[in-house]
Amino acid sequence: MLETIRNAWKIPDLRKKILYTLFLLVVFRFGSVIPVPWLDPTVVRDALTQNGNTLFNLMDIFGGGALSQATIFAMSITPYINSSIIMQLLCVAIPALERMSKEGEEGRKKITKITRYLTVALAALQSWGMTLTLKNAGALMSVKGIPNWLVMLTVIVSFTAGTSFLMWLGEQITGKGIGNGISMLIFAGIVSRIPSMMVSAWRSFMSGGQNQWWWLIALAIYVLASIAFVVLVNEAERRIPVQYAKRVVGRKMYGGQSTFIPIKVAMAGVIPIIFAMSIMTFPATIATLFGRSEGVLVTVARFITGGGGLVSRIFYPLAYFLLIVGFTYFYTSITFNPVEVANNIKKNNGMIPGLRPGRPTVEYITKVLGRITLVGAIFLGIVAVLPIVISECIPRIGSLSSLALTGTSLLIVVGVALETVKQIESQMLMRHYKGFLE
């Protein structure tokens, strides 16, 4: 392993990409401690503690604690993720955008430009709602001689500018560094919470006396087992064999080889979890935008997010699990088209052994995809919901840092680590070096 790292460091262009990525991640962490003017971080932390399962807590995890510290990166990269998801759905629903996305490099540039504008709009709207929430919580300071609307405007602009800068950082990492830029920023934010999480876990368990050691051991085993489970399912795939017929072109013979179509079990990744979380927090977000602290909407929001008694605590994980399963099927159907795959096989004189080209092939691929998607959907649901169930069954676990038991964070950290290692591995193999995965 050490020799492999040493060999990778000897490659000039790969070394530059790694250093460039690390430099931008350091810039991201520095920005995570720059405070927003006229915002009290103590009150912000208290507000996050009281809100529980809300979108703000998710942004705090993704931003590495930037929101709880009331810094300019408090919004994290969440608006960009939402805008990217919206654009993917619109490219399927609107023919004009679909044609634009298939126009090659120029089309992709136009889609990227629209995504950026949409990100700024969503960031401004979301920062407005967050600022209203913080104002109701008393986090905004009163400054003599400065009107309240100017204080609120400063906070909104600071949050929006921070998200826009993170979007630029992510694009720079993707273009000139290693790995996907947005994923690397989220990865860095989550990993930066590990030291504070470990300290929180230690204090929580030690506060119960020496008889609490076995809780700490059980938590460590749970986290390690979860990581192993995520790696296993994330790398699992169903391979459909394909046989290509031989054909003669001029004096040469082509085809005749056997290959396969890989269908990943977790094809949708963490997208369904983000979709489901957005739906579950939608009532709370609407209530926040209207600045309400009481009323029917707030009561419904509290019930949906698991803060309204025993029935609410049962409803929340069940609805969350079902939404994840539904969105997994929905997103997989968008990203993988069995008809298109079958047509490509037919055009290249291929066939699945035992099946005729055309409709039988489409039906077979659809059936296999449905079964694999069910396994992946249940996997995502279990990883996301199990920490919630454990926290409800064992109240002491609920006092720990959210990073220790957040399935979404676990999926992102493991997934980004695997993808980054694969990218470095591919560049190593191009230069005839032994890779990380050997």
DRENZA-731222 format. One record per residue (C-alpha): x, y, z; residue in three letters; residue number from 1. Coordinates in pm, whole numbers, padded with zeros to 5 digits. Layout:
residues N
+--------+--------+--------+---------+-----+
|   east |  north |     up | residuo | num |
+--------+--------+--------+---------+-----+
|      X |      Y |      Z |     Ala | NUM |
...
+--------+--------+--------+---------+-----+
This chain:
residues 438
+--------+--------+--------+---------+-----+
|   east |  north |     up | residuo | num |
+--------+--------+--------+---------+-----+
|  00000 |  00000 |  00000 |     Met |   1 |
|  00275 |  00246 |  00094 |     Leu |   2 |
|  00474 |  00154 | -00216 |     Glu |   3 |
|  00166 |  00214 | -00431 |     Thr |   4 |
|  00121 |  00559 | -00280 |     Ile |   5 |
|  00488 |  00631 | -00340 |     Arg |   6 |
|  00455 |  00529 | -00706 |     Asn |   7 |
|  00144 |  00745 | -00747 |     Ala |   8 |
|  00332 |  01042 | -00602 |     Trp |   9 |
|  00605 |  00998 | -00866 |     Lys |  10 |
|  00358 |  01066 | -01150 |     Ile |  11 |
|  00374 |  01445 | -01208 |     Pro |  12 |
|  00021 |  01506 | -01341 |     Asp |  13 |
| -00141 |  01274 | -01084 |     Leu |  14 |
|  00057 |  01443 | -00806 |     Arg |  15 |
| -00065 |  01785 | -00925 |     Lys |  16 |
| -00427 |  01668 | -00927 |     Lys |  17 |
| -00401 |  01527 | -00576 |     Ile |  18 |
| -00235 |  01843 | -00441 |     Leu |  19 |
| -00489 |  02064 | -00618 |     Tyr |  20 |
| -00778 |  01866 | -00470 |     Thr |  21 |
| -00628 |  01879 | -00120 |     Leu |  22 |
| -00570 |  02254 | -00151 |     Phe |  23 |
| -00933 |  02323 | -00245 |     Leu |  24 |
| -01054 |  02100 |  00039 |     Leu |  25 |
| -00839 |  02305 |  00277 |     Val |  26 |
| -00998 |  02622 |  00136 |     Val |  27 |
| -01339 |  02463 |  00201 |     Phe |  28 |
| -01249 |  02391 |  00563 |     Arg |  29 |
| -01115 |  02746 |  00614 |     Phe |  30 |
| -01440 |  02888 |  00478 |     Gly |  31 |
| -01633 |  02669 |  00721 |     Ser |  32 |
| -01504 |  02878 |  01013 |     Val |  33 |
| -01564 |  03228 |  00867 |     Ile |  34 |
| -01862 |  03365 |  01064 |     Pro |  35 |
| -02167 |  03538 |  00915 |     Val |  36 |
| -02204 |  03898 |  01043 |     Pro |  37 |
| -02465 |  03963 |  01314 |     Trp |  38 |
| -02545 |  03596 |  01375 |     Leu |  39 |
| -02513 |  03437 |  01721 |     Asp |  40 |
| -02367 |  03082 |  01683 |     Pro |  41 |
| -02473 |  02983 |  02036 |     Thr |  42 |
| -02841 |  03043 |  01959 |     Val |  43 |
| -02802 |  02865 |  01622 |     Val |  44 |
| -02667 |  02552 |  01794 |     Arg |  45 |
| -02956 |  02559 |  02041 |     Asp |  46 |
| -03207 |  02589 |  01755 |     Ala |  47 |
| -03055 |  02291 |  01573 |     Leu |  48 |
| -03070 |  02082 |  01889 |     Thr |  49 |
| -03438 |  02157 |  01935 |     Gln |  50 |
| -03541 |  02094 |  01570 |     Asn |  51 |
| -03431 |  01727 |  01553 |     Gly |  52 |
| -03497 |  01563 |  01216 |     Asn |  53 |
| -03497 |  01862 |  00984 |     Thr |  54 |
| -03330 |  01967 |  00664 |     Leu |  55 |
| -03106 |  02201 |  00864 |     Phe |  56 |
| -02947 |  01911 |  01052 |     Asn |  57 |
| -02871 |  01737 |  00722 |     Leu |  58 |
| -02704 |  02053 |  00588 |     Met |  59 |
| -02501 |  02078 |  00909 |     Asp |  60 |
| -02373 |  01723 |  00856 |     Ile |  61 |
| -02288 |  01785 |  00489 |     Phe |  62 |
| -02117 |  02114 |  00574 |     Gly |  63 |
| -01900 |  01972 |  00849 |     Gly |  64 |
| -02070 |  02171 |  01124 |     Gly |  65 |
| -02068 |  02500 |  00930 |     Ala |  66 |
| -02434 |  02568 |  01010 |     Leu |  67 |
| -02401 |  02505 |  01384 |     Ser |  68 |
| -02108 |  02748 |  01385 |     Gln |  69 |
| -02306 |  03009 |  01183 |     Ala |  70 |
| -02046 |  03042 |  00904 |     Thr |  71 |
| -02075 |  03147 |  00539 |     Ile |  72 |
| -02087 |  02781 |  00423 |     Phe |  73 |
| -02384 |  02705 |  00649 |     Ala |  74 |
| -02609 |  02624 |  00350 |     Met |  75 |
| -02356 |  02364 |  00235 |     Ser |  76 |
| -02392 |  02233 | -00121 |     Ile |  77 |
| -02752 |  02115 | -00071 |     Thr |  78 |
| -02910 |  02370 | -00313 |     Pro |  79 |
| -02676 |  02253 | -00591 |     Tyr |  80 |
| -02770 |  01890 | -00527 |     Ile |  81 |
| -03139 |  01980 | -00541 |     Asn |  82 |
| -03098 |  02180 | -00862 |     Ser |  83 |
| -02904 |  01896 | -01025 |     Ser |  84 |
| -03180 |  01651 | -00936 |     Ile |  85 |
| -03446 |  01888 | -01067 |     Ile |  86 |
| -03259 |  01932 | -01396 |     Met |  87 |
| -03224 |  01555 | -01439 |     Gln |  88 |
| -03599 |  01516 | -01394 |     Leu |  89 |
| -03675 |  01807 | -01628 |     Leu |  90 |
| -03447 |  01662 | -01897 |     Cys |  91 |
| -03668 |  01353 | -01895 |     Val |  92 |
| -04000 |  01540 | -01877 |     Ala |  93 |
| -03930 |  01830 | -02120 |     Ile |  94 |
| -03838 |  01728 | -02480 |     Pro |  95 |
| -03646 |  02053 | -02547 |     Ala |  96 |
| -03415 |  01994 | -02248 |     Leu |  97 |
| -03377 |  01627 | -02343 |     Glu |  98 |
| -03264 |  01726 | -02693 |     Arg |  99 |
| -03027 |  01983 | -02543 |     Met | 100 |
| -02870 |  01721 | -02314 |     Ser | 101 |
| -02798 |  01500 | -02617 |     Lys | 102 |
| -02625 |  01773 | -02821 |     Glu | 103 |
| -02282 |  01676 | -02695 |     Gly | 104 |
| -02043 |  01913 | -02521 |     Glu | 105 |
| -02234 |  02230 | -02613 |     Glu | 106 |
| -02561 |  02088 | -02484 |     Gly | 107 |
| -02402 |  01985 | -02156 |     Arg | 108 |
| -02258 |  02335 | -02112 |     Lys | 109 |
| -02606 |  02485 | -02153 |     Lys | 110 |
| -02753 |  02239 | -01901 |     Ile | 111 |
| -02471 |  02322 | -01656 |     Thr | 112 |
| -02537 |  02695 | -01698 |     Lys | 113 |
| -02909 |  02651 | -01625 |     Ile | 114 |
| -02821 |  02435 | -01322 |     Thr | 115 |
| -02601 |  02712 | -01184 |     Arg | 116 |
| -02873 |  02976 | -01212 |     Tyr | 117 |
| -03123 |  02739 | -01054 |     Leu | 118 |
| -02876 |  02672 | -00771 |     Thr | 119 |
| -02848 |  03044 | -00691 |     Val | 120 |
| -03228 |  03081 | -00695 |     Ala | 121 |
| -03279 |  02781 | -00466 |     Leu | 122 |
| -02999 |  02900 | -00236 |     Ala | 123 |
| -03158 |  03245 | -00206 |     Ala | 124 |
| -03501 |  03095 | -00129 |     Leu | 125 |
| -03362 |  02844 |  00119 |     Gln | 126 |
| -03141 |  03103 |  00291 |     Ser | 127 |
| -03445 |  03328 |  00328 |     Trp | 128 |
| -03635 |  03049 |  00504 |     Gly | 129 |
| -03334 |  02968 |  00722 |     Met | 130 |
| -03289 |  03334 |  00813 |     Thr | 131 |
| -03656 |  03358 |  00918 |     Leu | 132 |
| -03612 |  03051 |  01136 |     Thr | 133 |
| -03298 |  03192 |  01297 |     Leu | 134 |
| -03472 |  03526 |  01348 |     Lys | 135 |
| -03763 |  03355 |  01528 |     Asn | 136 |
| -03510 |  03168 |  01741 |     Ala | 137 |
| -03340 |  03496 |  01837 |     Gly | 138 |
| -03011 |  03422 |  01659 |     Ala | 139 |
| -03002 |  03755 |  01470 |     Leu | 140 |
| -02836 |  04032 |  01667 |     Met | 141 |
| -02983 |  04380 |  01700 |     Ser | 142 |
| -02736 |  04640 |  01576 |     Val | 143 |
| -02782 |  05002 |  01675 |     Lys | 144 |
| -02834 |  05228 |  01375 |     Gly | 145 |
| -02888 |  04940 |  01129 |     Ile | 146 |
| -03246 |  04838 |  01035 |     Pro | 147 |
| -03350 |  04476 |  01084 |     Asn | 148 |
| -03421 |  04423 |  00714 |     Trp | 149 |
| -03059 |  04511 |  00630 |     Leu | 150 |
| -02934 |  04263 |  00891 |     Val | 151 |
| -03154 |  03990 |  00740 |     Met | 152 |
| -03043 |  04082 |  00386 |     Leu | 153 |
| -02677 |  04056 |  00489 |     Thr | 154 |
| -02730 |  03708 |  00633 |     Val | 155 |
| -02926 |  03593 |  00325 |     Ile | 156 |
| -02659 |  03723 |  00085 |     Val | 157 |
| -02381 |  03565 |  00294 |     Ser | 158 |
| -02550 |  03222 |  00288 |     Phe | 159 |
| -02623 |  03245 | -00087 |     Thr | 160 |
| -02269 |  03359 | -00172 |     Ala | 161 |
| -02122 |  03076 |  00034 |     Gly | 162 |
| -02324 |  02815 | -00156 |     Thr | 163 |
| -02228 |  02971 | -00491 |     Ser | 164 |
| -01860 |  02959 | -00397 |     Phe | 165 |
| -01893 |  02593 | -00294 |     Leu | 166 |
| -02052 |  02520 | -00631 |     Met | 167 |
| -01748 |  02677 | -00801 |     Trp | 168 |
| -01510 |  02479 | -00579 |     Leu | 169 |
| -01686 |  02155 | -00669 |     Gly | 170 |
| -01664 |  02225 | -01041 |     Glu | 171 |
| -01293 |  02306 | -01012 |     Gln | 172 |
| -01224 |  01977 | -00831 |     Ile | 173 |
| -01419 |  01783 | -01093 |     Thr | 174 |
| -01237 |  01949 | -01383 |     Gly | 175 |
| -00881 |  01971 | -01252 |     Lys | 176 |
| -00862 |  01742 | -00949 |     Gly | 177 |
| -00941 |  01387 | -00839 |     Ile | 178 |
| -01296 |  01258 | -00800 |     Gly | 179 |
| -01635 |  01427 | -00823 |     Asn | 180 |
| -01609 |  01775 | -00675 |     Gly | 181 |
| -01949 |  01794 | -00504 |     Ile | 182 |
| -01907 |  01447 | -00357 |     Ser | 183 |
| -01558 |  01534 | -00232 |     Met | 184 |
| -01689 |  01847 | -00055 |     Leu | 185 |
| -01966 |  01648 |  00117 |     Ile | 186 |
| -01712 |  01377 |  00202 |     Phe | 187 |
| -01475 |  01632 |  00357 |     Ala | 188 |
| -01759 |  01789 |  00556 |     Gly | 189 |
| -01875 |  01457 |  00698 |     Ile | 190 |
| -01524 |  01332 |  00776 |     Val | 191 |
| -01442 |  01656 |  00956 |     Ser | 192 |
| -01718 |  01570 |  01206 |     Arg | 193 |
| -01551 |  01243 |  01307 |     Ile | 194 |
| -01326 |  01387 |  01585 |     Pro | 195 |
| -01614 |  01574 |  01751 |     Ser | 196 |
| -01834 |  01266 |  01712 |     Met | 197 |
| -01576 |  01048 |  01885 |     Met | 198 |
| -01544 |  01297 |  02171 |     Val | 199 |
| -01923 |  01316 |  02203 |     Ser | 200 |
| -01952 |  00937 |  02207 |     Ala | 201 |
| -01679 |  00907 |  02469 |     Trp | 202 |
| -01838 |  01166 |  02699 |     Arg | 203 |
| -02183 |  01018 |  02654 |     Ser | 204 |
| -02078 |  00667 |  02745 |     Phe | 205 |
| -01838 |  00762 |  03021 |     Met | 206 |
| -02105 |  00971 |  03189 |     Ser | 207 |
| -02287 |  00647 |  03270 |     Gly | 208 |
| -01995 |  00492 |  03455 |     Gly | 209 |
| -01765 |  00200 |  03381 |     Gln | 210 |
| -02058 | -00035 |  03316 |     Asn | 211 |
| -02118 |  00152 |  02990 |     Gln | 212 |
| -01807 |  00015 |  02817 |     Trp | 213 |
| -02002 | -00253 |  02639 |     Trp | 214 |
| -02219 |  00018 |  02476 |     Trp | 215 |
| -01907 |  00171 |  02323 |     Leu | 216 |
| -01790 | -00169 |  02197 |     Ile | 217 |
| -02136 | -00243 |  02053 |     Ala | 218 |
| -02138 |  00091 |  01871 |     Leu | 219 |
| -01794 |  00028 |  01719 |     Ala | 220 |
| -01904 | -00318 |  01599 |     Ile | 221 |
| -02222 | -00170 |  01452 |     Tyr | 222 |
| -02034 |  00099 |  01259 |     Val | 223 |
| -01776 | -00149 |  01122 |     Leu | 224 |
| -02045 | -00398 |  01023 |     Ala | 225 |
| -02242 | -00121 |  00851 |     Ser | 226 |
| -01936 | -00013 |  00652 |     Ile | 227 |
| -01869 | -00372 |  00543 |     Ala | 228 |
| -02235 | -00414 |  00444 |     Phe | 229 |
| -02235 | -00088 |  00244 |     Val | 230 |
| -01915 | -00184 |  00059 |     Val | 231 |
| -02052 | -00531 | -00020 |     Leu | 232 |
| -02383 | -00408 | -00164 |     Val | 233 |
| -02231 | -00101 | -00332 |     Asn | 234 |
| -01991 | -00322 | -00531 |     Glu | 235 |
| -02245 | -00599 | -00602 |     Ala | 236 |
| -02380 | -00632 | -00955 |     Glu | 237 |
| -02584 | -00872 | -01166 |     Arg | 238 |
| -02412 | -00963 | -01492 |     Arg | 239 |
| -02636 | -01050 | -01788 |     Ile | 240 |
| -02436 | -01250 | -02048 |     Pro | 241 |
| -02439 | -01127 | -02409 |     Val | 242 |
| -02309 | -01318 | -02712 |     Gln | 243 |
| -02215 | -01128 | -03030 |     Tyr | 244 |
| -02233 | -01304 | -03367 |     Ala | 245 |
| -01935 | -01321 | -03601 |     Lys | 246 |
| -01938 | -01103 | -03911 |     Arg | 247 |
| -01694 | -01047 | -04197 |     Val | 248 |
| -01610 | -00692 | -04301 |     Val | 249 |
| -01373 | -00690 | -04598 |     Gly | 250 |
| -01099 | -00938 | -04515 |     Arg | 251 |
| -01140 | -00915 | -04141 |     Lys | 252 |
| -01375 | -01097 | -03904 |     Met | 253 |
| -01539 | -00908 | -03621 |     Tyr | 254 |
| -01751 | -01016 | -03323 |     Gly | 255 |
| -01787 | -01363 | -03186 |     Gly | 256 |
| -01691 | -01259 | -02834 |     Gln | 257 |
| -01890 | -01301 | -02514 |     Ser | 258 |
| -01943 | -01015 | -02274 |     Thr | 259 |
| -02197 | -00908 | -02014 |     Phe | 260 |
| -02420 | -00617 | -01908 |     Ile | 261 |
| -02347 | -00516 | -01547 |     Pro | 262 |
| -02651 | -00406 | -01345 |     Ile | 263 |
| -02547 | -00266 | -01008 |     Lys | 264 |
| -02757 | -00348 | -00704 |     Val | 265 |
| -02729 |  00007 | -00567 |     Ala | 266 |
| -02762 |  00176 | -00906 |     Met | 267 |
| -02949 |  00479 | -00770 |     Ala | 268 |
| -02688 |  00555 | -00502 |     Gly | 269 |
| -02800 |  00799 | -00231 |     Val | 270 |
| -03034 |  00995 | -00461 |     Ile | 271 |
| -03351 |  00818 | -00332 |     Pro | 272 |
| -03256 |  00899 |  00028 |     Ile | 273 |
| -03211 |  01268 | -00057 |     Ile | 274 |
| -03545 |  01269 | -00242 |     Phe | 275 |
| -03724 |  01099 |  00048 |     Ala | 276 |
| -03568 |  01331 |  00304 |     Met | 277 |
| -03677 |  01635 |  00102 |     Ser | 278 |
| -04036 |  01507 |  00092 |     Ile | 279 |
| -04039 |  01429 |  00465 |     Met | 280 |
| -03910 |  01775 |  00555 |     Thr | 281 |
| -04128 |  01963 |  00305 |     Phe | 282 |
| -04405 |  02061 |  00555 |     Pro | 283 |
| -04144 |  02183 |  00804 |     Ala | 284 |
| -03974 |  02384 |  00528 |     Thr | 285 |
| -04302 |  02546 |  00422 |     Ile | 286 |
| -04383 |  02632 |  00784 |     Ala | 287 |
| -04038 |  02786 |  00815 |     Thr | 288 |
| -04081 |  02999 |  00502 |     Leu | 289 |
| -04404 |  03143 |  00641 |     Phe | 290 |
| -04237 |  03204 |  00975 |     Gly | 291 |
| -04495 |  03001 |  01167 |     Arg | 292 |
| -04425 |  02859 |  01513 |     Ser | 293 |
| -04776 |  02725 |  01581 |     Glu | 294 |
| -05078 |  02612 |  01380 |     Gly | 295 |
| -05207 |  02316 |  01177 |     Val | 296 |
| -04913 |  02320 |  00935 |     Leu | 297 |
| -04661 |  02314 |  01217 |     Val | 298 |
| -04850 |  02030 |  01390 |     Thr | 299 |
| -04850 |  01825 |  01068 |     Val | 300 |
| -04480 |  01900 |  01014 |     Ala | 301 |
| -04399 |  01793 |  01369 |     Arg | 302 |
| -04596 |  01468 |  01324 |     Phe | 303 |
| -04433 |  01380 |  00990 |     Ile | 304 |
| -04080 |  01445 |  01117 |     Thr | 305 |
| -04130 |  01217 |  01418 |     Gly | 306 |
| -04188 |  01474 |  01691 |     Gly | 307 |
| -04554 |  01415 |  01772 |     Gly | 308 |
| -04573 |  01117 |  02009 |     Gly | 309 |
| -04557 |  00739 |  01974 |     Leu | 310 |
| -04766 |  00717 |  01655 |     Val | 311 |
| -04553 |  00987 |  01495 |     Ser | 312 |
| -04230 |  00808 |  01590 |     Arg | 313 |
| -04363 |  00490 |  01424 |     Ile | 314 |
| -04498 |  00671 |  01118 |     Phe | 315 |
| -04175 |  00859 |  01044 |     Tyr | 316 |
| -03938 |  00562 |  00981 |     Pro | 317 |
| -04212 |  00362 |  00803 |     Leu | 318 |
| -04299 |  00646 |  00563 |     Ala | 319 |
| -03930 |  00724 |  00517 |     Tyr | 320 |
| -03858 |  00360 |  00423 |     Phe | 321 |
| -04148 |  00341 |  00173 |     Leu | 322 |
| -04048 |  00667 |  00009 |     Leu | 323 |
| -03690 |  00544 | -00033 |     Ile | 324 |
| -03814 |  00223 | -00200 |     Val | 325 |
| -04046 |  00419 | -00431 |     Gly | 326 |
| -03784 |  00675 | -00532 |     Phe | 327 |
| -03529 |  00398 | -00594 |     Thr | 328 |
| -03757 |  00244 | -00857 |     Tyr | 329 |
| -03836 |  00589 | -00999 |     Phe | 330 |
| -03473 |  00701 | -01035 |     Tyr | 331 |
| -03359 |  00363 | -01170 |     Thr | 332 |
| -03627 |  00377 | -01440 |     Ser | 333 |
| -03491 |  00717 | -01546 |     Ile | 334 |
| -03124 |  00621 | -01559 |     Thr | 335 |
| -03156 |  00268 | -01706 |     Phe | 336 |
| -03377 |  00203 | -02010 |     Asn | 337 |
| -03418 | -00172 | -02093 |     Pro | 338 |
| -03560 | -00091 | -02439 |     Val | 339 |
| -03256 |  00118 | -02531 |     Glu | 340 |
| -03018 | -00149 | -02400 |     Val | 341 |
| -03197 | -00422 | -02598 |     Ala | 342 |
| -03188 | -00212 | -02917 |     Asn | 343 |
| -02814 | -00150 | -02878 |     Asn | 344 |
| -02754 | -00523 | -02839 |     Ile | 345 |
| -02960 | -00593 | -03151 |     Lys | 346 |
| -02782 | -00326 | -03358 |     Lys | 347 |
| -02445 | -00483 | -03278 |     Asn | 348 |
| -02564 | -00834 | -03379 |     Asn | 349 |
| -02575 | -00951 | -03019 |     Gly | 350 |
| -02817 | -01156 | -02817 |     Met | 351 |
| -02870 | -01291 | -02468 |     Ile | 352 |
| -02822 | -01671 | -02483 |     Pro | 353 |
| -03159 | -01846 | -02500 |     Gly | 354 |
| -03355 | -01530 | -02589 |     Leu | 355 |
| -03452 | -01379 | -02922 |     Arg | 356 |
| -03362 | -01015 | -02991 |     Pro | 357 |
| -03640 | -00763 | -02946 |     Gly | 358 |
| -03931 | -00793 | -02706 |     Arg | 359 |
| -03816 | -01113 | -02524 |     Pro | 360 |
| -03484 | -00945 | -02447 |     Thr | 361 |
| -03657 | -00631 | -02318 |     Val | 362 |
| -03888 | -00835 | -02094 |     Glu | 363 |
| -03598 | -01037 | -01953 |     Tyr | 364 |
| -03385 | -00728 | -01877 |     Ile | 365 |
| -03689 | -00556 | -01720 |     Thr | 366 |
| -03756 | -00857 | -01496 |     Lys | 367 |
| -03393 | -00879 | -01382 |     Val | 368 |
| -03379 | -00502 | -01327 |     Leu | 369 |
| -03696 | -00512 | -01114 |     Gly | 370 |
| -03558 | -00784 | -00887 |     Arg | 371 |
| -03218 | -00618 | -00849 |     Ile | 372 |
| -03378 | -00280 | -00783 |     Thr | 373 |
| -03591 | -00431 | -00505 |     Leu | 374 |
| -03278 | -00559 | -00332 |     Val | 375 |
| -03107 | -00221 | -00370 |     Gly | 376 |
| -03415 | -00033 | -00247 |     Ala | 377 |
| -03446 | -00250 |  00065 |     Ile | 378 |
| -03072 | -00204 |  00126 |     Phe | 379 |
| -03098 |  00177 |  00107 |     Leu | 380 |
| -03406 |  00176 |  00328 |     Gly | 381 |
| -03242 | -00040 |  00595 |     Ile | 382 |
| -02921 |  00166 |  00603 |     Val | 383 |
| -03118 |  00493 |  00631 |     Ala | 384 |
| -03390 |  00381 |  00874 |     Val | 385 |
| -03197 |  00145 |  01103 |     Leu | 386 |
| -03019 |  00430 |  01291 |     Pro | 387 |
| -03357 |  00592 |  01358 |     Ile | 388 |
| -03503 |  00266 |  01490 |     Val | 389 |
| -03199 |  00202 |  01710 |     Ile | 390 |
| -03218 |  00556 |  01850 |     Ser | 391 |
| -03587 |  00506 |  01938 |     Glu | 392 |
| -03534 |  00162 |  02094 |     Cys | 393 |
| -03219 |  00263 |  02285 |     Ile | 394 |
| -03261 |  00627 |  02401 |     Pro | 395 |
| -02900 |  00645 |  02516 |     Arg | 396 |
| -02781 |  00602 |  02157 |     Ile | 397 |
| -02981 |  00909 |  02058 |     Gly | 398 |
| -02750 |  01132 |  02261 |     Ser | 399 |
| -02457 |  01058 |  02033 |     Leu | 400 |
| -02343 |  01264 |  01739 |     Ser | 401 |
| -02564 |  01214 |  01434 |     Ser | 402 |
| -02265 |  01113 |  01222 |     Leu | 403 |
| -02220 |  00787 |  01414 |     Ala | 404 |
| -02562 |  00655 |  01320 |     Leu | 405 |
| -02663 |  00843 |  01006 |     Thr | 406 |
| -02703 |  00597 |  00719 |     Gly | 407 |
| -02694 |  00872 |  00457 |     Thr | 408 |
| -02354 |  00992 |  00579 |     Ser | 409 |
| -02223 |  00636 |  00586 |     Leu | 410 |
| -02333 |  00571 |  00228 |     Leu | 411 |
| -02178 |  00895 |  00104 |     Ile | 412 |
| -01844 |  00848 |  00281 |     Val | 413 |
| -01800 |  00488 |  00167 |     Val | 414 |
| -01926 |  00554 | -00186 |     Gly | 415 |
| -01702 |  00856 | -00244 |     Val | 416 |
| -01400 |  00675 | -00101 |     Ala | 417 |
| -01454 |  00378 | -00333 |     Leu | 418 |
| -01505 |  00595 | -00642 |     Glu | 419 |
| -01197 |  00807 | -00569 |     Thr | 420 |
| -00982 |  00500 | -00518 |     Val | 421 |
| -01109 |  00361 | -00850 |     Lys | 422 |
| -01018 |  00682 | -01030 |     Gln | 423 |
| -00666 |  00678 | -00889 |     Ile | 424 |
| -00644 |  00307 | -00971 |     Glu | 425 |
| -00740 |  00367 | -01334 |     Ser | 426 |
| -00474 |  00636 | -01370 |     Gln | 427 |
| -00218 |  00406 | -01212 |     Met | 428 |
| -00304 |  00125 | -01451 |     Leu | 429 |
| -00264 |  00358 | -01747 |     Met | 430 |
|  00099 |  00398 | -01644 |     Arg | 431 |
|  00157 |  00026 | -01582 |     His | 432 |
|  00171 |  00055 | -01203 |     Tyr | 433 |
|  00016 | -00185 | -00958 |     Lys | 434 |
| -00297 | -00030 | -00818 |     Gly | 435 |
| -00462 |  00026 | -00484 |     Phe | 436 |
| -00713 | -00254 | -00531 |     Leu | 437 |
| -00473 | -00543 | -00589 |     Glu | 438 |
+--------+--------+--------+---------+-----+
